[in-house]
Amino acid sequence: MAHGKRQRNQYRRRLEAKTDYHRRLRMLKSGLPRAVVRVSNTQITCQLANFSKDGDLIVASFTGNELSSHGYPANASKKSITACYLAGFGLGQKAVKNGYKEAILDIGLSSSSKGSRVFSALKGMIDAGLEVPCNELVFPSDERINGEHISDSLSDVLEKTRQTIQGAYK
């Protein structure tokens, strides 16, 4: 790897392609809590994290597995655009209830393509009342958020689940 007296080894998480330290430093300098959105193989995880020297403190969290307790179908995908919107909405409701009004989006190393699941979760956070700076052109269309591309019955479930989440965190 690094040979010679003027070269340095890279940080372990950078070598494993897990952390972009330049982007992380820019986010931490803002002083705002980070709205962390990660999509795994099976579900979505949305978290609101504050920086601490001992490690990030998770203030609020909402995952795809929590959706079924709010009326979302258990057999439906926990990482679809609809599920991501609802998880972002749930995180936004928890954050506003805990007194947080604004945050900055942290998507990690995932690609930032227009209409992606990450931006669907961001739209959910904004609809819940959390102020996150963004360009509205990156959001998926309303038809995709409502789940009309999956099935017609999912749009009814979306609204019921959204109202249940809203009622649980008011």
C-alpha positions as a Markdown table, in Angstrom:
| # | Residue | x | y | z |
|---|---|---|---|---|
| 1 | Met | 0.0 | 0.0 | 0.0 |
| 2 | Ala | 1.7 | 3.2 | 1.2 |
| 3 | His | 5.5 | 3.0 | 0.9 |
| 4 | Gly | 8.0 | 5.8 | 1.5 |
| 5 | Lys | 8.3 | 8.4 | 4.2 |
| 6 | Arg | 5.8 | 10.9 | 2.7 |
| 7 | Gln | 2.9 | 8.5 | 2.2 |
| 8 | Arg | 0.2 | 7.6 | 4.7 |
| 9 | Asn | -2.1 | 4.7 | 5.1 |
| 10 | Gln | -5.7 | 5.4 | 4.5 |
| 11 | Tyr | -8.3 | 5.0 | 7.2 |
| 12 | Arg | -9.8 | 1.5 | 7.5 |
| 13 | Arg | -13.4 | 2.5 | 6.7 |
| 14 | Arg | -12.2 | 4.4 | 3.6 |
| 15 | Leu | -10.3 | 1.3 | 2.4 |
| 16 | Glu | -13.4 | -0.8 | 3.0 |
| 17 | Ala | -15.4 | 1.8 | 0.9 |
| 18 | Lys | -17.7 | 2.5 | 3.9 |
| 19 | Thr | -17.1 | 6.2 | 4.6 |
| 20 | Asp | -16.3 | 9.3 | 2.6 |
| 21 | Tyr | -14.5 | 11.3 | 5.2 |
| 22 | His | -14.5 | 14.6 | 3.2 |
| 23 | Arg | -18.3 | 14.5 | 2.8 |
| 24 | Arg | -18.8 | 13.5 | 6.5 |
| 25 | Leu | -16.6 | 16.4 | 7.6 |
| 26 | Arg | -18.6 | 18.9 | 5.5 |
| 27 | Met | -21.8 | 17.6 | 7.1 |
| 28 | Leu | -20.5 | 17.7 | 10.6 |
| 29 | Lys | -19.3 | 21.3 | 10.2 |
| 30 | Ser | -22.9 | 22.4 | 9.5 |
| 31 | Gly | -23.8 | 21.6 | 13.1 |
| 32 | Leu | -27.1 | 20.1 | 12.1 |
| 33 | Pro | -28.2 | 16.6 | 13.0 |
| 34 | Arg | -27.9 | 14.1 | 10.2 |
| 35 | Ala | -30.8 | 12.3 | 8.7 |
| 36 | Val | -29.2 | 9.0 | 7.8 |
| 37 | Val | -30.9 | 6.9 | 5.2 |
| 38 | Arg | -29.6 | 3.4 | 4.4 |
| 39 | Val | -31.3 | 0.7 | 2.2 |
| 40 | Ser | -30.3 | -2.9 | 2.8 |
| 41 | Asn | -31.2 | -6.1 | 1.0 |
| 42 | Thr | -34.5 | -6.4 | 3.0 |
| 43 | Gln | -35.5 | -3.1 | 4.4 |
| 44 | Ile | -34.8 | 0.6 | 4.9 |
| 45 | Thr | -33.4 | 2.3 | 8.0 |
| 46 | Cys | -33.8 | 6.0 | 8.7 |
| 47 | Gln | -32.0 | 7.5 | 11.7 |
| 48 | Leu | -31.5 | 11.0 | 13.1 |
| 49 | Ala | -27.9 | 11.2 | 14.4 |
| 50 | Asn | -26.0 | 13.8 | 16.4 |
| 51 | Phe | -22.2 | 14.0 | 16.4 |
| 52 | Ser | -20.4 | 13.1 | 19.6 |
| 53 | Lys | -16.6 | 12.6 | 20.1 |
| 54 | Asp | -17.4 | 9.1 | 21.5 |
| 55 | Gly | -19.4 | 8.2 | 18.5 |
| 56 | Asp | -22.7 | 9.3 | 16.8 |
| 57 | Leu | -25.7 | 9.4 | 19.1 |
| 58 | Ile | -28.9 | 8.1 | 17.5 |
| 59 | Val | -31.8 | 10.5 | 18.5 |
| 60 | Ala | -34.6 | 8.9 | 16.6 |
| 61 | Ser | -34.9 | 5.8 | 14.4 |
| 62 | Phe | -37.5 | 4.2 | 12.1 |
| 63 | Thr | -37.0 | 1.0 | 10.1 |
| 64 | Gly | -39.0 | -0.9 | 7.6 |
| 65 | Asn | -39.9 | -3.6 | 10.1 |
| 66 | Glu | -41.8 | -1.0 | 12.2 |
| 67 | Leu | -44.2 | -0.4 | 9.3 |
| 68 | Ser | -46.2 | -3.5 | 9.9 |
| 69 | Ser | -47.1 | -2.4 | 13.4 |
| 70 | His | -48.7 | 0.7 | 11.8 |
| 71 | Gly | -50.9 | -1.1 | 9.3 |
| 72 | Tyr | -48.5 | -1.7 | 6.4 |
| 73 | Pro | -49.0 | -5.2 | 4.9 |
| 74 | Ala | -46.5 | -7.7 | 6.4 |
| 75 | Asn | -46.0 | -9.4 | 3.0 |
| 76 | Ala | -45.2 | -6.2 | 1.1 |
| 77 | Ser | -41.7 | -5.0 | 0.4 |
| 78 | Lys | -40.0 | -3.1 | 3.3 |
| 79 | Lys | -37.7 | -1.3 | 0.9 |
| 80 | Ser | -40.0 | -0.2 | -1.9 |
| 81 | Ile | -40.4 | 3.5 | -2.7 |
| 82 | Thr | -43.7 | 3.5 | -0.8 |
| 83 | Ala | -42.1 | 1.8 | 2.2 |
| 84 | Cys | -39.2 | 4.3 | 2.1 |
| 85 | Tyr | -41.6 | 7.2 | 2.0 |
| 86 | Leu | -43.4 | 5.9 | 5.1 |
| 87 | Ala | -40.2 | 5.2 | 7.0 |
| 88 | Gly | -39.0 | 8.7 | 6.3 |
| 89 | Phe | -42.4 | 10.1 | 7.4 |
| 90 | Gly | -42.1 | 8.1 | 10.6 |
| 91 | Leu | -38.6 | 9.4 | 11.3 |
| 92 | Gly | -39.8 | 12.9 | 10.6 |
| 93 | Gln | -42.7 | 12.5 | 13.0 |
| 94 | Lys | -40.4 | 11.2 | 15.8 |
| 95 | Ala | -37.8 | 14.0 | 15.2 |
| 96 | Val | -40.4 | 16.7 | 15.3 |
| 97 | Lys | -41.9 | 15.2 | 18.5 |
| 98 | Asn | -38.4 | 15.2 | 20.1 |
| 99 | Gly | -37.9 | 18.9 | 19.3 |
| 100 | Tyr | -35.8 | 18.7 | 16.1 |
| 101 | Lys | -36.9 | 21.0 | 13.3 |
| 102 | Glu | -34.1 | 20.7 | 10.8 |
| 103 | Ala | -31.5 | 18.2 | 9.6 |
| 104 | Ile | -29.1 | 17.5 | 6.8 |
| 105 | Leu | -29.4 | 14.4 | 4.6 |
| 106 | Asp | -26.7 | 11.7 | 4.8 |
| 107 | Ile | -27.0 | 9.1 | 2.1 |
| 108 | Gly | -23.6 | 7.6 | 2.7 |
| 109 | Leu | -21.9 | 6.1 | -0.4 |
| 110 | Ser | -25.2 | 5.2 | -2.2 |
| 111 | Ser | -25.7 | 6.9 | -5.5 |
| 112 | Ser | -27.9 | 10.0 | -5.7 |
| 113 | Ser | -30.0 | 9.3 | -8.7 |
| 114 | Lys | -33.2 | 11.2 | -9.3 |
| 115 | Gly | -36.3 | 9.4 | -8.0 |
| 116 | Ser | -34.4 | 6.9 | -5.9 |
| 117 | Arg | -35.6 | 5.3 | -2.6 |
| 118 | Val | -33.4 | 7.6 | -0.6 |
| 119 | Phe | -35.1 | 10.6 | -1.9 |
| 120 | Ser | -38.5 | 9.0 | -1.4 |
| 121 | Ala | -37.6 | 8.8 | 2.3 |
| 122 | Leu | -36.4 | 12.4 | 2.2 |
| 123 | Lys | -39.8 | 13.5 | 0.9 |
| 124 | Gly | -41.5 | 11.6 | 3.8 |
| 125 | Met | -39.3 | 13.5 | 6.3 |
| 126 | Ile | -40.2 | 16.8 | 4.7 |
| 127 | Asp | -43.9 | 16.0 | 4.6 |
| 128 | Ala | -43.7 | 15.2 | 8.3 |
| 129 | Gly | -42.4 | 18.7 | 9.1 |
| 130 | Leu | -38.7 | 18.2 | 9.2 |
| 131 | Glu | -36.7 | 20.9 | 7.3 |
| 132 | Val | -34.1 | 19.3 | 5.1 |
| 133 | Pro | -32.4 | 21.4 | 2.4 |
| 134 | Cys | -32.9 | 19.8 | -1.0 |
| 135 | Asn | -33.9 | 20.3 | -4.6 |
| 136 | Glu | -37.5 | 19.1 | -5.2 |
| 137 | Leu | -36.6 | 17.8 | -8.7 |
| 138 | Val | -35.0 | 14.7 | -7.1 |
| 139 | Phe | -38.2 | 13.4 | -5.6 |
| 140 | Pro | -40.0 | 10.4 | -7.2 |
| 141 | Ser | -43.3 | 11.1 | -8.8 |
| 142 | Asp | -46.5 | 10.9 | -6.7 |
| 143 | Glu | -47.7 | 7.8 | -8.6 |
| 144 | Arg | -44.6 | 5.9 | -7.5 |
| 145 | Ile | -44.7 | 7.2 | -3.9 |
| 146 | Asn | -48.4 | 6.1 | -3.7 |
| 147 | Gly | -47.4 | 2.7 | -5.0 |
| 148 | Glu | -49.6 | 2.8 | -8.1 |
| 149 | His | -46.8 | 1.1 | -10.1 |
| 150 | Ile | -47.0 | -1.9 | -7.7 |
| 151 | Ser | -50.8 | -2.3 | -7.1 |
| 152 | Asp | -53.9 | -0.2 | -6.8 |
| 153 | Ser | -54.7 | -1.3 | -3.3 |
| 154 | Leu | -51.3 | -0.1 | -2.0 |
| 155 | Ser | -52.3 | 3.6 | -2.3 |
| 156 | Asp | -55.2 | 3.0 | 0.1 |
| 157 | Val | -52.8 | 1.3 | 2.5 |
| 158 | Leu | -50.3 | 4.2 | 2.2 |
| 159 | Glu | -52.8 | 6.7 | 3.4 |
| 160 | Lys | -54.0 | 4.6 | 6.3 |
| 161 | Thr | -50.5 | 3.8 | 7.4 |
| 162 | Arg | -49.5 | 7.4 | 7.2 |
| 163 | Gln | -52.5 | 8.5 | 9.4 |
| 164 | Thr | -51.6 | 5.8 | 11.9 |
| 165 | Ile | -48.0 | 6.9 | 12.1 |
| 166 | Gln | -49.1 | 10.6 | 12.4 |
| 167 | Gly | -51.5 | 9.7 | 15.2 |
| 168 | Ala | -48.8 | 7.6 | 17.1 |
| 169 | Tyr | -46.3 | 10.5 | 17.3 |
| 170 | Lys | -48.4 | 13.5 | 17.9 |
